[in-house]
Amino acid sequence: MSDYHEPVLLSEVIDLLAPTPPGVIVDATFGGGGHARALAAAGDHRVVGIDRDPEARANAGDLEVLEGDFGDFDALLDDAGIGAISGALFDLGISSHQVDEAGRGFSYHSEGPLDMRMDTTQELSAAEVVNTYSEADLAWILRTYGEESQAKRIARAIVAARPIETTTELAQVVASAMPAALRRSGHPARKTFQAIRIEVNNELDSVRRGVEAALGRLDLGGRCAVISYHSLEDRIIKRRFVDGASGCDCPPELPVCACGRYPELRLVTRKPVMASDAEIAANPRARSARLRVAEKARAA
């Protein structure tokens, strides 16, 4: 399925998830199925995917893929009759196929409609965000989800240029609003497109809900692996894993523990695993990938 999406950090994911106890491993972001197929071949696990993109599910072949948003992890597994699991994988962000398919509207390099929906059946699209949101709301989205320092200038330019119909139109409007010095540092529309995509797909809320549900379903010794591509996602995962791996938080002056808190998780990767130079050379999109893994050590 490399034509659909080249799986990032594939060998690292296999090495870290395959040793989990026999049972179900959920690939919560099935995409092209590269991770799922490799996991199924690597061990004695039942591998189940989740994806809300109809095109991804159409390419599932003989693998079992549940239809839905991984934020609804618990409900999807309940409906499938799946209880505790041995592992979960979240490869966040968008797939290579989604970026390369101009008609999906994710790319600022290729002309396409302002879409950006991972679930093409949902109502909210990038066109509605760009053309109907207030200037203040647009600025908040760009600043919060894109960490864009020029959020106010870009929002003002978007409102002034409405209606905006295509991805290349939006990219040009963003570039025109940026100071010349910033236009020379990477593509000027990158952060804006990221922010709008996150808003359209409610991505950060899905990450929080999905990962929390997966951690709650893990058997002892089961592992949750998350690949993130920008600081907002990585920060959520790092904080949750570190918090779960923390034990007693009583004041140090107490002679004995009064909180009764024990670590729920063990950090398998204390620092994020990153792609090798060779992988980045073969797949430049792996450059920003950060893999974190935690293991269930105790019932919550």
C-alpha positions as CSV (number, residue, x, y, z in Angstrom):
1,M,0.0,0.0,0.0
2,S,3.0,2.3,-0.3
3,D,1.3,4.0,-3.2
4,Y,-1.5,5.1,-0.8
5,H,0.7,5.9,2.2
6,E,4.3,5.1,3.2
7,P,4.1,4.0,6.9
8,V,6.5,6.0,9.1
9,L,8.8,4.4,11.6
10,L,7.5,1.0,10.6
11,S,10.3,-1.2,12.0
12,E,10.3,0.8,15.3
13,V,6.5,0.3,15.6
14,I,6.8,-3.4,15.0
15,D,9.7,-3.8,17.5
16,L,7.8,-2.0,20.2
17,L,4.3,-3.4,19.7
18,A,4.8,-7.0,18.4
19,P,6.1,-8.2,21.8
20,T,2.9,-7.4,23.6
21,P,0.8,-10.3,25.0
22,P,-1.4,-12.2,22.5
23,G,-4.7,-10.5,21.8
24,V,-6.1,-7.6,19.8
25,I,-3.9,-4.7,18.5
26,V,-5.9,-1.8,17.2
27,D,-4.5,0.4,14.4
28,A,-6.6,3.4,15.2
29,T,-5.4,5.3,12.1
30,F,-5.5,2.6,9.4
31,G,-4.8,4.7,6.4
32,G,-3.0,2.6,3.8
33,G,-2.7,-0.3,6.2
34,G,1.0,-0.5,6.1
35,H,1.4,-0.6,9.9
36,A,-1.6,-3.0,10.3
37,R,-0.3,-5.5,7.8
38,A,3.2,-5.5,9.2
39,L,1.8,-6.0,12.8
40,A,-0.4,-8.9,11.6
41,A,2.6,-10.6,10.0
42,A,4.9,-10.0,12.9
43,G,3.1,-11.8,15.7
44,D,0.1,-13.8,17.0
45,H,-2.3,-10.9,17.2
46,R,-5.7,-10.1,15.8
47,V,-5.2,-6.7,14.2
48,V,-8.2,-4.4,13.8
49,G,-8.1,-1.0,12.1
50,I,-10.2,2.1,12.5
51,D,-10.6,4.8,9.9
52,R,-13.2,7.5,9.0
53,D,-11.9,8.0,5.5
54,P,-14.0,5.9,3.0
55,E,-11.0,5.7,0.6
56,A,-8.9,4.1,3.3
57,R,-11.5,1.5,4.2
58,A,-11.9,0.7,0.5
59,N,-8.3,-0.3,0.4
60,A,-8.5,-2.6,3.5
61,G,-8.4,-5.8,1.5
62,D,-8.8,-8.8,3.9
63,L,-8.1,-6.7,7.1
64,E,-10.9,-5.8,9.5
65,V,-11.4,-2.0,9.6
66,L,-14.1,-0.3,11.7
67,E,-15.8,2.7,10.3
68,G,-15.5,5.8,12.4
69,D,-13.4,8.5,14.2
70,F,-10.8,7.0,16.5
71,G,-12.0,9.6,19.1
72,D,-15.0,7.2,19.4
73,F,-12.6,4.3,20.2
74,D,-14.6,2.9,23.1
75,A,-18.0,2.9,21.2
76,L,-16.4,1.4,18.0
77,L,-14.8,-1.5,19.9
78,D,-17.9,-2.1,22.0
79,D,-20.0,-2.4,18.8
80,A,-17.4,-4.8,17.4
81,G,-17.6,-6.9,20.5
82,I,-13.9,-6.2,21.5
83,G,-13.0,-5.8,25.2
84,A,-9.5,-5.5,26.5
85,I,-6.7,-5.1,24.0
86,S,-3.0,-5.9,23.8
87,G,-1.9,-2.8,21.9
88,A,-3.0,0.4,20.1
89,L,-1.3,2.5,17.5
90,F,-2.2,6.1,16.6
91,D,-0.4,7.5,13.5
92,L,-1.7,11.1,13.7
93,G,-2.1,13.7,11.0
94,I,-2.9,13.0,7.4
95,S,-1.8,10.3,5.0
96,S,0.3,10.7,2.0
97,H,-2.6,9.8,-0.2
98,Q,-4.8,12.5,1.3
99,V,-2.1,15.1,0.7
100,D,-1.3,14.0,-2.8
101,E,-4.9,13.8,-3.9
102,A,-5.6,17.4,-4.9
103,G,-9.3,16.9,-4.9
104,R,-9.2,16.3,-1.1
105,G,-8.1,19.9,-0.6
106,F,-5.3,19.2,2.0
107,S,-2.3,20.5,0.0
108,Y,-1.2,24.1,-0.4
109,H,1.0,23.0,-3.4
110,S,-1.8,21.7,-5.6
111,E,-5.0,23.4,-6.7
112,G,-8.1,21.8,-5.3
113,P,-11.4,22.6,-3.5
114,L,-11.3,23.9,0.0
115,D,-12.3,20.6,1.6
116,M,-9.8,19.0,4.1
117,R,-12.4,16.6,5.5
118,M,-11.0,13.2,6.6
119,D,-14.6,11.9,6.7
120,T,-16.0,13.1,3.3
121,T,-19.5,12.6,4.6
122,Q,-19.4,15.2,7.3
123,E,-20.8,18.7,6.7
124,L,-18.1,21.0,8.0
125,S,-15.3,21.6,5.4
126,A,-12.5,24.1,5.0
127,A,-14.6,26.2,2.7
128,E,-17.1,26.9,5.5
129,V,-14.3,27.7,8.0
130,V,-12.5,30.1,5.5
131,N,-15.6,31.8,4.2
132,T,-18.0,32.1,7.1
133,Y,-15.9,32.2,10.4
134,S,-15.4,35.6,11.9
135,E,-12.1,37.3,11.7
136,A,-11.6,36.8,15.5
137,D,-12.4,33.1,15.3
138,L,-10.1,32.6,12.3
139,A,-7.3,34.4,14.2
140,W,-7.9,32.2,17.3
141,I,-7.8,29.0,15.2
142,L,-4.6,30.0,13.4
143,R,-2.9,31.1,16.6
144,T,-4.0,28.1,18.7
145,Y,-4.0,25.2,16.2
146,G,-1.3,26.5,13.8
147,E,0.9,28.3,16.4
148,E,1.0,31.0,13.7
149,S,2.6,34.3,14.9
150,Q,0.9,36.3,12.1
151,A,-2.6,35.0,12.9
152,K,-4.3,38.4,13.0
153,R,-2.8,39.6,9.8
154,I,-3.7,36.4,8.0
155,A,-7.2,36.3,9.3
156,R,-7.8,39.9,8.2
157,A,-6.5,39.1,4.7
158,I,-8.7,36.0,4.4
159,V,-11.8,38.0,5.4
160,A,-10.9,40.7,2.9
161,A,-10.4,38.2,0.1
162,R,-13.7,36.3,0.4
163,P,-15.0,34.3,-1.2
164,I,-12.0,32.0,-1.5
165,E,-12.7,28.8,-3.5
166,T,-9.5,26.9,-3.9
167,T,-6.4,25.8,-2.0
168,T,-4.1,27.7,-4.2
169,E,-6.2,30.9,-3.7
170,L,-6.0,30.5,0.0
171,A,-2.2,29.9,-0.1
172,Q,-1.7,33.0,-2.1
173,V,-3.8,35.1,0.3
174,V,-1.8,33.8,3.2
175,A,1.5,34.5,1.5
176,S,0.4,38.0,0.6
177,A,-0.3,38.7,4.3
178,M,3.1,37.5,5.6
179,P,6.1,39.8,6.1
180,A,8.7,39.2,3.3
181,A,11.2,37.7,5.8
182,L,8.8,35.0,6.9
183,R,7.9,34.1,3.3
184,R,11.5,32.9,2.9
185,S,11.3,30.4,5.8
186,G,9.3,27.4,4.6
187,H,6.0,27.6,2.8
188,P,4.1,30.6,4.3
189,A,0.7,28.7,4.3
190,R,1.9,25.6,6.1
191,K,0.7,26.6,9.6
192,T,-2.6,28.0,8.3
193,F,-3.5,24.8,6.4
194,Q,-2.6,22.8,9.5
195,A,-4.8,24.9,11.7
196,I,-7.8,24.8,9.4
197,R,-7.4,21.0,9.0
198,I,-7.4,20.5,12.7
199,E,-10.5,22.7,13.1
200,V,-12.4,20.9,10.3
201,N,-11.7,17.4,11.7
202,N,-11.7,18.3,15.4
203,E,-8.4,16.5,15.6
204,L,-7.1,17.4,19.0
205,D,-10.3,16.4,20.8
206,S,-10.2,13.1,19.0
207,V,-6.6,12.5,20.0
208,R,-7.4,13.1,23.7
209,R,-10.5,10.9,23.7
210,G,-9.1,8.1,21.6
211,V,-5.8,7.7,23.4
212,E,-7.5,7.9,26.8
213,A,-9.9,5.2,25.8
214,A,-7.1,3.0,24.4
215,L,-5.1,3.3,27.6
216,G,-8.2,2.3,29.6
217,R,-8.7,-0.9,27.5
218,L,-5.1,-2.1,27.7
219,D,-4.3,-5.4,29.4
220,L,-1.4,-5.4,31.8
221,G,1.7,-5.4,29.6
222,G,-0.2,-4.0,26.7
223,R,1.2,-0.9,24.9
224,C,0.0,2.2,23.3
225,A,2.1,3.8,20.6
226,V,1.5,7.3,19.2
227,I,3.2,8.9,16.3
228,S,2.7,12.7,16.2
229,Y,3.9,15.3,13.7
230,H,3.6,18.7,15.4
231,S,4.0,20.0,18.9
232,L,0.3,20.3,19.8
233,E,-0.2,16.5,19.4
234,D,3.1,15.6,20.9
235,R,2.5,17.7,24.0
236,I,-0.9,16.0,24.6
237,I,0.7,12.6,24.4
238,K,3.8,13.4,26.4
239,R,1.7,14.9,29.3
240,R,-0.7,12.0,29.4
241,F,2.0,9.4,29.4
242,V,4.1,11.2,32.0
243,D,1.1,11.7,34.2
244,G,0.1,8.0,33.9
245,A,3.7,7.0,34.8
246,S,3.8,9.2,37.9
247,G,3.3,7.7,41.3
248,C,2.7,9.3,44.7
249,D,2.2,13.0,44.6
250,C,2.0,13.6,48.3
251,P,4.0,16.5,49.8
252,P,7.5,15.3,50.6
253,E,7.2,16.2,54.3
254,L,4.6,13.5,54.8
255,P,6.2,10.4,56.4
256,V,3.9,7.9,54.5
257,C,1.9,8.1,51.3
258,A,-1.6,9.4,51.9
259,C,-2.8,9.6,48.3
260,G,-2.5,5.9,47.4
261,R,-1.5,6.7,43.9
262,Y,0.5,4.2,42.0
263,P,1.9,4.5,38.4
264,E,-0.7,3.3,35.9
265,L,1.8,3.3,33.0
266,R,5.5,2.6,32.3
267,L,7.3,4.8,29.8
268,V,8.8,2.5,27.2
269,T,10.3,5.4,25.4
270,R,11.4,8.2,27.7
271,K,12.3,10.3,24.7
272,P,10.5,10.3,21.4
273,V,11.8,7.9,18.8
274,M,12.6,9.7,15.5
275,A,13.2,8.6,12.0
276,S,16.7,7.7,10.8
277,D,18.5,9.8,8.2
278,A,17.9,6.9,5.7
279,E,14.2,6.9,6.3
280,I,13.9,10.7,6.0
281,A,15.9,10.6,2.7
282,A,13.4,8.0,1.4
283,N,10.3,9.6,2.9
284,P,10.8,13.3,3.7
285,R,7.4,13.3,5.6
286,A,9.0,11.2,8.3
287,R,11.2,14.2,9.3
288,S,8.8,15.6,11.9
289,A,7.5,12.2,13.2
290,R,7.8,11.6,17.0
291,L,7.0,8.1,18.4
292,R,6.1,7.7,22.0
293,V,5.1,4.4,23.7
294,A,3.7,3.6,27.1
295,E,2.9,0.2,28.7
296,K,0.1,-0.6,31.1
297,A,1.6,-1.3,34.5
298,R,-1.4,-1.3,36.7
299,A,-5.2,-0.9,36.6
300,A,-6.2,2.8,36.7
